[in-house]
């Protein structure tokens, strides 16, 4: 299965294809807003995208110990998706399964 990432700000832009595992990986990249988005829609801040691309990693905070963080190297697919987000100035996305 393929996951399609749709740019909500640019509906005419072709969706970006990601592997099926992206349905769970998206949780690592979403930003928390005061207002919860509709199901299947996500906010990914441009400043975070730039940081992840610059560093080549994202950080996970342990749910058991907030002082502990793990640095996870971006996969090629994640890096390509983030580059697509940055190049097209996208922060709000929706995912669907093809």
Secondary structure, DSSP 8 states (H G I E B T S, - for coil): -EEEEEESS-TTS--EEEETTHHHHGGGT----SS---TTEEE--HHHHHHHHHHSEEEEE-SS-TT-EEEEE--HHHHHHHHHHHHTT--EEEEEE-
